[in-house]
Amino acid sequence: MTTDVLQADNVSTCKEQSRRWLSCSNLMHVCCLALYCAVFWAVSHIFGIFSGMDRDQPEPWPVERYGHALTVVLYFLRYLVVTPFVFSIFNCLGIICFSVFPHKPRLQRSPLLGPFLCFRVVTRGLFPQLVRDNIEQNLAVCNNVDLQNFLFEVVTDAPINLAKTSRVREVVVPSEYRTRRGTLFKARALQYSLEPEVDILSDDDWIIHLDEETLLTEDAVVGIINFVAEGRHHFGQGVITYSKGHVVNWLTTLADSVRVGVDYGSLRFTLKVLHKPFFSWKGSFIVANASAEKSVSFDHGPEASIAEDCFFAMVAFQQGYSFGFVDGEMHEKSTFTLKDFVQQRRRWMRGISLTARSPLLPLRYKLGPVFMTLSAFFLPVTALNIPLSFLMPIPLSLPLNVVCAFITSTFGFLFILGALKSFSMRRYGVVGCAVLAVASLFSSFVILIFEVTASVLAFWCSSMAEFYIVKKELNSHYLPSVV
């Protein structure tokens, strides 16, 4: 009896220490964010980074220098910079409200007692070896966690010929299959898996959506088990990182650091606090109740087929389903080439814009995609402010300077945070991780050029019926040479 009491006291003490550590850790990174933003604003204000004005010498009134028409254009361009302001606020809230270095998730319930889990991978079938290898690795992870009640289901357009086992099911989408509303691409395959004659899941089962290249971790599986066992929400999503294992392209990998930062920022805040996917969500690491997914469905027409994940999230939002955040992280790889990077961003921008413009969704349920579309659409124009602030300076009000500095510094902090969360200190060391964090920040200036290119292609040179497939399978061309 005494031993039990001591053990209980030890557990209680450990939990209290953990809470104190998390509180101190959260306070530290909030202070770092506040200091970073303050210093950035001070430097930008002193040196006129946004206005380009020389603080030591008076400048003529802009109308006298540029004329009325050009002055109006310059101020219009400056004010367009505030289009990502709402997105920046949500990212900042996610960072300051929750610790960005949480403890590893622990099982809250035995994996033997939970509901059935179906890990669903949708693929064109272009990279069969990649799918086979990743299924094998993911099966090993599930076995390490002692997960018993699960299945991997691969839904593919072209046969992969996976080995038939009790844990793996291959579903080939017939070429003649058409949905009721003419849905295309990945959404078509996802909808086929929900058809009554194909679907084998009951309403109480859960579906975990993965991309071809997505690799599970034990922490992610534990987080999924806990999320499902809690049963508070119909849908959930967690963090994906892009730098584990062999890095194929350092520039695109550093660029994707911001995606990790956004996962810990706006995604976590909207799912944990609002329980709604206000700005959309990713197409992988989705945890969905089978009944809820069947009710929402993926059959919403061609306009919902470019960014099917975003459209699905907004429809589920409209139907009143609840969303939550899943602990743990999964791993993927960044695009291997800058061409793939541009095409990937182009598809996202185009798909989110189609969601924002869809008459099927009331405005109040798609405000997030509307804000993101405006930011992406005006990106080529707002990027001009960088050279124009020096070539054609104009005075800006203090509030606008503060807003511009806040937006810029927040995105910079997301790059740094994403790099620190992505790169392992065991592998790269403290100094190496610090260098990579700084490198990720500087990479944002280079990547801006390719983001602008993607925006031009998405809004000025795009056709709706496009779904670019990036290369995901490593081969001898990408692997490092062995001496």
TORMIVEX-532708 format. One line per field, with one value per residue (C-alpha): residue number from 1; residue in three letters; x, y, z. Coordinates in steps of 0.001 Angstrom, whole numbers. Each point is the difference from the previous one (the first is absolute). Last residue first. Example, Ala and Ser with C-alpha at 12.3 -4.5 7.8 and 13.67 -1.06 7.14 Angstrom:
pos <- c(2/1);
code <- c(SER/ALA);
xx <- c(13670/-1370);
yy <- c(-1060/-3440);
zz <- c(7140/660);
This chain:
pos <- c(483/482/481/480/479/478/477/476/475/474/473/472/471/470/469/468/467/466/465/464/463/462/461/460/459/458/457/456/455/454/453/452/451/450/449/448/447/446/445/444/443/442/441/440/439/438/437/436/435/434/433/432/431/430/429/428/427/426/425/424/423/422/421/420/419/418/417/416/415/414/413/412/411/410/409/408/407/406/405/404/403/402/401/400/399/398/397/396/395/394/393/392/391/390/389/388/387/386/385/384/383/382/381/380/379/378/377/376/375/374/373/372/371/370/369/368/367/366/365/364/363/362/361/360/359/358/357/356/355/354/353/352/351/350/349/348/347/346/345/344/343/342/341/340/339/338/337/336/335/334/333/332/331/330/329/328/327/326/325/324/323/322/321/320/319/318/317/316/315/314/313/312/311/310/309/308/307/306/305/304/303/302/301/300/299/298/297/296/295/294/293/292/291/290/289/288/287/286/285/284/283/282/281/280/279/278/277/276/275/274/273/272/271/270/269/268/267/266/265/264/263/262/261/260/259/258/257/256/255/254/253/252/251/250/249/248/247/246/245/244/243/242/241/240/239/238/237/236/235/234/233/232/231/230/229/228/227/226/225/224/223/222/221/220/219/218/217/216/215/214/213/212/211/210/209/208/207/206/205/204/203/202/201/200/199/198/197/196/195/194/193/192/191/190/189/188/187/186/185/184/183/182/181/180/179/178/177/176/175/174/173/172/171/170/169/168/167/166/165/164/163/162/161/160/159/158/157/156/155/154/153/152/151/150/149/148/147/146/145/144/143/142/141/140/139/138/137/136/135/134/133/132/131/130/129/128/127/126/125/124/123/122/121/120/119/118/117/116/115/114/113/112/111/110/109/108/107/106/105/104/103/102/101/100/99/98/97/96/95/94/93/92/91/90/89/88/87/86/85/84/83/82/81/80/79/78/77/76/75/74/73/72/71/70/69/68/67/66/65/64/63/62/61/60/59/58/57/56/55/54/53/52/51/50/49/48/47/46/45/44/43/42/41/40/39/38/37/36/35/34/33/32/31/30/29/28/27/26/25/24/23/22/21/20/19/18/17/16/15/14/13/12/11/10/9/8/7/6/5/4/3/2/1);
code <- c(VAL/VAL/SER/PRO/LEU/TYR/HIS/SER/ASN/LEU/GLU/LYS/LYS/VAL/ILE/TYR/PHE/GLU/ALA/MET/SER/SER/CYS/TRP/PHE/ALA/LEU/VAL/SER/ALA/THR/VAL/GLU/PHE/ILE/LEU/ILE/VAL/PHE/SER/SER/PHE/LEU/SER/ALA/VAL/ALA/LEU/VAL/ALA/CYS/GLY/VAL/VAL/GLY/TYR/ARG/ARG/MET/SER/PHE/SER/LYS/LEU/ALA/GLY/LEU/ILE/PHE/LEU/PHE/GLY/PHE/THR/SER/THR/ILE/PHE/ALA/CYS/VAL/VAL/ASN/LEU/PRO/LEU/SER/LEU/PRO/ILE/PRO/MET/LEU/PHE/SER/LEU/PRO/ILE/ASN/LEU/ALA/THR/VAL/PRO/LEU/PHE/PHE/ALA/SER/LEU/THR/MET/PHE/VAL/PRO/GLY/LEU/LYS/TYR/ARG/LEU/PRO/LEU/LEU/PRO/SER/ARG/ALA/THR/LEU/SER/ILE/GLY/ARG/MET/TRP/ARG/ARG/ARG/GLN/GLN/VAL/PHE/ASP/LYS/LEU/THR/PHE/THR/SER/LYS/GLU/HIS/MET/GLU/GLY/ASP/VAL/PHE/GLY/PHE/SER/TYR/GLY/GLN/GLN/PHE/ALA/VAL/MET/ALA/PHE/PHE/CYS/ASP/GLU/ALA/ILE/SER/ALA/GLU/PRO/GLY/HIS/ASP/PHE/SER/VAL/SER/LYS/GLU/ALA/SER/ALA/ASN/ALA/VAL/ILE/PHE/SER/GLY/LYS/TRP/SER/PHE/PHE/PRO/LYS/HIS/LEU/VAL/LYS/LEU/THR/PHE/ARG/LEU/SER/GLY/TYR/ASP/VAL/GLY/VAL/ARG/VAL/SER/ASP/ALA/LEU/THR/THR/LEU/TRP/ASN/VAL/VAL/HIS/GLY/LYS/SER/TYR/THR/ILE/VAL/GLY/GLN/GLY/PHE/HIS/HIS/ARG/GLY/GLU/ALA/VAL/PHE/ASN/ILE/ILE/GLY/VAL/VAL/ALA/ASP/GLU/THR/LEU/LEU/THR/GLU/GLU/ASP/LEU/HIS/ILE/ILE/TRP/ASP/ASP/ASP/SER/LEU/ILE/ASP/VAL/GLU/PRO/GLU/LEU/SER/TYR/GLN/LEU/ALA/ARG/ALA/LYS/PHE/LEU/THR/GLY/ARG/ARG/THR/ARG/TYR/GLU/SER/PRO/VAL/VAL/VAL/GLU/ARG/VAL/ARG/SER/THR/LYS/ALA/LEU/ASN/ILE/PRO/ALA/ASP/THR/VAL/VAL/GLU/PHE/LEU/PHE/ASN/GLN/LEU/ASP/VAL/ASN/ASN/CYS/VAL/ALA/LEU/ASN/GLN/GLU/ILE/ASN/ASP/ARG/VAL/LEU/GLN/PRO/PHE/LEU/GLY/ARG/THR/VAL/VAL/ARG/PHE/CYS/LEU/PHE/PRO/GLY/LEU/LEU/PRO/SER/ARG/GLN/LEU/ARG/PRO/LYS/HIS/PRO/PHE/VAL/SER/PHE/CYS/ILE/ILE/GLY/LEU/CYS/ASN/PHE/ILE/SER/PHE/VAL/PHE/PRO/THR/VAL/VAL/LEU/TYR/ARG/LEU/PHE/TYR/LEU/VAL/VAL/THR/LEU/ALA/HIS/GLY/TYR/ARG/GLU/VAL/PRO/TRP/PRO/GLU/PRO/GLN/ASP/ARG/ASP/MET/GLY/SER/PHE/ILE/GLY/PHE/ILE/HIS/SER/VAL/ALA/TRP/PHE/VAL/ALA/CYS/TYR/LEU/ALA/LEU/CYS/CYS/VAL/HIS/MET/LEU/ASN/SER/CYS/SER/LEU/TRP/ARG/ARG/SER/GLN/GLU/LYS/CYS/THR/SER/VAL/ASN/ASP/ALA/GLN/LEU/VAL/ASP/THR/THR/MET);
xx <- c(33096/-3790/-1847/-2937/-3437/-1906/979/246/-3678/-2307/-3752/-2138/-39/-2753/-3399/-1671/-3778/-1408/-3592/-391/2305/2582/2056/-1100/-1103/2015/2955/504/-364/2482/2537/-498/623/3132/1375/-989/2091/3178/-1023/-1388/3346/1433/-2302/683/3734/-380/-1729/2551/2871/-1677/-615/3679/1170/-2205/987/-1004/-1080/-829/-1301/-2608/-1196/-3739/-1084/2873/-604/-3713/703/2421/-2348/-2970/2041/529/-3721/-687/2684/-1497/-3574/922/2300/-2734/-2547/2380/817/-3704/-691/2894/-1278/2057/2162/792/3170/308/3223/403/-3569/-453/2542/-1843/-3445/83/-692/-3460/-819/1183/-1717/-3360/-1664/1634/-1089/-3489/-301/1111/-2562/-2753/1129/-417/-3351/-1414/-2767/-1381/-90/-2499/1438/-1554/558/3734/2308/2038/198/1198/2599/1180/469/1924/2317/622/580/2466/1825/613/946/2569/1537/8/1999/2252/921/-213/-3187/151/-32/-2538/-9/-2798/-321/-1494/-3132/-3252/-1877/-3793/-2881/-3770/-2588/-2547/-1014/1671/3326/-276/-549/2969/2269/-1000/764/3450/891/-1287/2370/-240/-3139/-2523/-572/-535/-3034/-808/403/2475/-2570/-1300/-2246/2500/2710/-2208/-835/3635/1274/2964/3674/1807/3790/-2/-2047/941/-2412/-2341/384/-2888/241/-2407/493/352/2546/1937/-711/347/2991/1871/-480/861/3335/1567/-1082/958/3543/212/-1120/2604/2721/-1083/2416/2918/-983/-447/3509/1661/-1215/271/301/518/-1834/-2233/-302/-3648/-2085/-3735/-2011/-3441/-3587/-3418/-3559/-3200/931/-481/652/2772/950/440/2303/1982/503/948/2535/1545/248/1595/2509/940/789/-1796/1572/-1834/1423/-3127/-2253/-1831/-3626/-868/-3534/-1916/-2613/-3276/-2033/1150/2704/15/-501/52/-3647/-1218/2203/2372/3205/-1330/-311/3671/892/-2084/1432/3493/-722/-3503/-3548/-2701/-2971/-1368/3467/1389/1750/1026/3701/-847/1605/2258/-343/2946/-446/2826/-135/-1546/2511/47/3402/-465/-632/334/-2981/-566/-2583/806/-1725/2422/-1635/2157/-1988/-382/-1134/3282/2267/2854/1830/2917/-2464/-1371/3530/818/-3142/1082/3373/-1551/-2630/2765/2019/-2983/-1232/3452/355/-3307/786/-2442/-2931/-2195/-92/-2379/1275/-2560/1045/-3179/-313/-2504/-1106/2224/420/3285/1757/-376/-1217/1599/3206/2627/726/3614/317/-810/2591/-2136/-1891/-3473/-1619/2944/690/-3602/-924/2831/-1159/-3559/1181/2151/-2967/-2033/2790/658/-1700/1922/2576/-2747/309/3413/-1196/-2939/2351/2207/-2956/-1486/3394/335/-3301/516/3520/3246/2072/-2539/-2635/2471/662/3697/2347/1595/3470/1067/-2777/760/-3208/-120/-3595/214/3685/113/3301/-1319/-3448/1294/2534/-2595/-2546/2477/1178/-3568/-968/3059/-502/-3661/823/2832/-2246/-2638/2767/1025/-3527/-867/3107/-746/-3610/1091/2546/-2554/-2538/2626/1041/-3623/-401/3193/-1147/-3380/1688/2365/-2895/-1881/3078/413/-3641/274/3142/-1761/-2850);
yy <- c(6622/-47/2559/1741/-1191/2249/-1400/-3522/-1/1537/-103/3071/1870/2605/-709/3085/-14/2133/437/3585/1500/2510/2819/3123/-1258/-3147/695/3504/-1269/-2825/2494/2191/-3024/-733/3497/-102/-3177/2059/2398/-2858/-1799/2627/-1164/-3673/725/1532/-3145/-2186/1812/-430/-3690/-476/1805/-2152/-3250/-1209/-3595/47/3543/-1279/2393/509/1768/2495/539/605/2478/1978/100/855/2825/1531/-231/1810/2619/907/222/1964/2375/765/557/2258/2070/300/1210/2537/1607/-370/2554/-803/-1402/-656/-1966/-1202/-1026/-846/-2839/-1896/1342/-1955/-3141/1444/-185/-3574/-1053/1609/-3267/-2022/2382/358/-3768/-506/2507/-1658/-3471/1121/1705/-3249/-905/3537/396/-2785/-2999/-1458/3277/-845/3012/-771/-3685/852/2314/-2824/-2259/2572/926/-3643/-971/2831/-832/-3554/1253/2402/-2655/-2542/2446/715/-3672/-2849/1153/-259/-3372/-1345/-867/-310/1789/-603/1431/283/3322/65/626/-42/-461/2757/-684/3211/-997/-3435/1786/2290/-2935/-1927/3042/410/-3693/-204/2730/-499/-2169/2324/2006/-3268/-1026/-468/-3761/-269/-1096/2023/-2815/-2722/1901/391/-3708/-1007/2290/1808/359/1995/-319/939/2394/3017/2436/2883/3533/-188/-3756/41/-1107/3692/-620/-3156/-159/3728/407/-3082/905/3673/-526/-3406/-1139/3430/-471/-3379/1631/2748/-2628/-952/2588/-1709/-3242/1774/1467/-3130/-2274/-3762/-66/-3606/-876/2475/3434/388/186/-681/1157/-1254/-301/-829/-690/-1085/1408/-955/-3731/-165/-3455/1335/2806/-2270/-2644/2667/1577/-3401/-607/3426/-599/-3370/1731/-450/676/1916/-425/-1370/2416/-1066/170/-1574/-1421/-918/-2662/703/281/-3416/-434/-2344/2609/-1279/-854/2857/2598/1683/-1222/1392/3430/36/-1057/2823/2497/-959/963/1079/472/-286/675/-3553/-1513/-1758/-3389/-1135/-237/-2296/1088/-2782/-771/-1734/-1321/-535/-1326/-3421/-533/214/1100/3241/-216/3720/194/3444/2471/-837/-238/-1588/-1191/-695/-1754/293/-1656/-1245/2928/-1258/3363/-1753/-1803/3318/1218/-3199/376/3542/-1208/-2689/2366/2482/-2509/-1235/3526/1146/-3101/720/3604/875/-1810/3094/-177/157/-1423/-893/-1047/-1686/-86/-2246/1245/-89/-2817/-1612/3367/297/3407/3314/-803/2640/2946/1228/3222/3314/2285/2603/670/1352/3439/2046/-1948/-686/3621/1216/-2233/1261/3619/-646/-1462/3101/2300/-1885/2800/2769/388/1325/3291/712/-699/2370/2636/-279/86/3099/1731/-930/1662/3154/905/-1699/2583/2696/-2605/-1889/3054/836/-1940/1310/-1406/-2106/-2600/-863/-1443/-3546/-385/-3679/-235/3550/-462/934/-1505/-3272/-336/720/-2310/-2882/553/-60/-3053/-1991/1081/-1041/-3328/-708/929/-2418/-2618/404/110/-3252/-1697/1259/-1243/-3288/-510/860/-2405/-2722/570/-329/-3178/-1444/843/-1652/-3105/-93/443/-2837/-2199/877/-806/-3311/-864/777/-2358);
zz <- c(-52519/184/-2079/1600/-1125/-2384/-3399/1422/814/2579/-632/619/-3307/8/-1523/-1489/209/-2780/-1171/1219/-2625/1098/-1501/1929/3389/670/-2308/1381/3556/-591/-1362/3066/2217/-2039/565/3673/322/-245/2781/2102/-230/2352/2800/-732/127/3462/1229/-1817/1751/3378/-735/-888/3136/2233/-1678/-3467/647/3681/-354/-2443/-2677/-335/3179/-104/-3723/509/2801/-2170/-2979/2224/1570/-3422/-673/3257/-695/-3363/1271/3121/-1892/-2512/2792/1948/-3077/-757/3539/-177/-3186/-3149/-1775/-3633/-1546/-3743/-597/3572/859/-3685/146/2774/-872/-3257/2025/687/-3702/-588/3269/-803/-1024/2784/2761/-1460/-276/3606/1276/-2060/1122/3628/-610/-1382/2443/374/-3778/-593/-1897/-3160/-1859/-144/-144/3124/-907/-3495/1569/2263/-3013/-2030/2842/888/-3622/-544/3198/-1262/-3461/1467/2255/-2830/-2119/2977/101/2544/1707/3780/1644/2491/3677/2542/3318/3419/1587/-1952/-55/-46/-2386/599/-2737/-584/-3590/-1185/1569/-1657/-3321/712/865/-3138/-2155/1544/-319/-3572/-1140/-3765/81/1654/-3188/-1894/2094/3673/405/2879/2583/2987/1238/-863/1854/3080/109/-419/2761/-1461/910/-2678/-1/-3707/-2125/2093/1672/-846/1384/2500/517/2994/3597/933/2753/-838/-3745/-719/2317/-1263/-3646/557/1709/584/-3455/-1358/1328/-1729/-3240/530/113/-3515/-1396/1736/-1721/-3342/255/1362/-2797/555/3788/1148/3212/1774/-1587/-969/3181/300/3013/998/-1255/1354/-1044/1765/3400/3643/-339/2601/-1278/-3538/1090/2341/-2689/-2546/2360/691/-3756/-450/2791/-1491/-3268/-3295/-3382/-2714/-3515/-1658/1882/3126/1122/3334/-65/3165/700/1809/-3208/-1213/-2591/-3004/-2734/-3562/-759/2183/-1771/2444/-1688/-3268/1600/896/-3548/-1477/2498/-1161/-3602/-1023/1313/-2644/2277/161/-10/-3032/-107/-3484/879/2901/3317/1278/3711/1678/3532/2486/3568/-607/-2771/-3782/-1309/-1870/-3710/-730/-2343/-1573/1283/3616/3371/2484/3221/3039/2731/3771/3237/1423/870/2141/-331/-1684/-2262/-1228/-760/-1887/-2118/-834/-1250/-2214/-1345/-749/-1995/-2003/-788/-1110/-2151/-1728/-967/-2786/1622/-92/3775/2959/3295/2676/3492/1292/3772/1814/3403/3096/2519/-1075/-302/3804/1041/906/-1846/540/-2290/-10/1962/-1629/-1624/-1776/3218/-536/147/-1317/-3183/-979/642/-2253/-2815/413/-119/-3082/-1892/831/-1235/-3274/-2051/1833/-2794/-2263/1897/-1504/-3539/414/1389/-3066/-2393/1656/-156/-3693/-836/2085/-1129/933/1907/828/753/2212/2253/-151/2310/3158/757/2980/-197/-3603/-1355/-1410/1198/907/933/1343/1834/3443/-525/-1448/2827/2682/-1590/-248/3562/1293/-2062/1174/3612/-53/-1657/2446/2926/-1308/-389/3612/1418/-1789/1388/3513/-212/-1549/2777/2696/-1493/-240/3609/1092/-2042/1477/3549/-592/-1378/2980/2429/-1659/217/3657/684/-1821/1957/3282/-946);
